[in-house]
Amino acid sequence: MAKTAPKTRKTVRTPPVTTAALARLRDAGLRPTRQRIALAALLFDGHPYGRHVTAEMLFDEARKRGARVSLATVYNTLNQFTEAGLLRELVVDPGTSHFDTNMGDHHHLYFEDSGELRDVDAGGIEIKGLPATPRGAEVARVDVIVRLRRR
């Protein structure tokens, strides 16, 4: 009888669990599931100045790192992180949401040709002439997106 080669298991590299990712989830009141921890580590660890991602970008990055998540899970997790105050959602084009990990006061440059977003310090933009707010309402924040394209 011919011998068959033993089946080998595919090695999956799961992103490391970091105490920072765990703490961020717990501080936001979110249960630290395996998927949430993996996505939080990808979003926040090693990015002190923040980053901008779409769900598709994060999904691709997670898969390359060996995290077992579906695209639907990534969308749901990004929305949960946004509701918990960990991310800010930016809609720069219809049907495309970017998620920003920088929760500080800032604005954005959007490069239409590449889809890249860059932060702009809020102090670098002066806003005048806001409309009067209706009774019982107040301005929560003002988001400015300056759209750029090649000449």
N, C-alpha and C positions, 0 to 999 in steps of 0.2 A: 504494500500500500504506500502511496505517495504521501509524504508529510506535507501538511499545509502550514503556511506561516501563521504564527499567532496574530490575532487581531490586536492592533495597537490603538490605544485611546488617543484621541486628539487632545492636546494640551490646551486648556483655556486659561488665558491670563486675565484674571479678574482684577480690576483696579483695586489697589490697596485701600483698606478701610482706614480712614484717618480720624483722629480724635477731633480735628477741626471740623470735618464734615458732620460727624455725629453731634458735636456741640451746636453747630449752626441749626441743624434740624430740630434738635430738642428745644433750643431757645425759641424757635419759631412755632413750637407746639405741634410739630409733625412727628409721627411715628417713624423711626428710622428703619425702613424696610431695606432689603438688599438693593433694590433698584434705586431707591431714593439716595442711599448712601453713595452708590456708584456714580450717579449723575451729579450729586452735590460735589463729590471729589473732583470730577472733571470740570465742573463749572467754576469752583472757587479756589481749589488748591493750586498754588503756584501762579496766581493771577492777582497780585496785590493792587493793580490799578483797574481791575475789572476787565470784562470782555463782553462782546456782543455775539450771540449765536442765534441761529434759527433752529427749529426742532430737527430739521434734516441734518444740519451740521453736527448737532450734538448726537444724534442717532448714529451717524457715520463714525464719529470719534469713539462712541461707546462700543460699537461693534468691533472696531479695530483694536480696542483695548481688551476685548474678550468679555465684555458685560453682556449678559443675556437679557436684552430688553427689546420690546417691539416699538415701532414708531408710535403707535397709539399710547403706549406707556410713557414715552418721552413727552408727547404732547400733554398728557394728563399731569405728569410730574411738573412740567414747566408752568402749567396753569396753577397747580397747587402751590408751587414756590412763589408765584406772583401774588396769589391771594394771601399768602402768609407773610408777604413783605420782604422776601428774599431777592426778588427780581422785579424789574420794571419792563413792561411790554411796550414795544415801539412798533407801530404800524407805519412803515414808510412807503409801502406800495400795497394796493389792494390785494388781499389774499396772502400777504407775506408779513409775518410777525417776527421781529427780532426781540431777543430777551437780553436785557442789560443787567450785569451783576453789580454795577456801580450804582448804589442807592443814594449817593451824595447829590448835592445840587449842581447840575450841569446840563449842557445842551449838546447838540450833535451836528457833525458834518456828515452828509450822506453822499457818497460818490456813486452816481447813477450808473456809470459804466461798469463798475466792478461789484456794486452792492455793499461796499465796505462802509462801516460806520466808525467815526472817531469822536471821542469826547471833546467838548469845548468847555472850559471853566465858565461857570455862570457869571463870574465877574467880568468876563471878556465881552459880554453882550449887554447892552443897555436897552431896556424895554420901557417905552413911554406910551401913555394913552390907552391903558386898558379900559374896557367898557365898565360901566357901573354894574355891580353885582346885584341881582335881585334880592329882595328882602329875605333874610334867613339864610343866605348863602355867602360863602367866602371863597377866595381864590386858594385852592389847595397847592397848585404849582403851575408854572408856565413852561411848556416844552417847546423849544425852538429846534427845528431841523432845517439846516441850510443845505440845499441840494446843489451839488456840483456836477459838472460834466466837462468833457474835453472840448476844447475850442475847435 
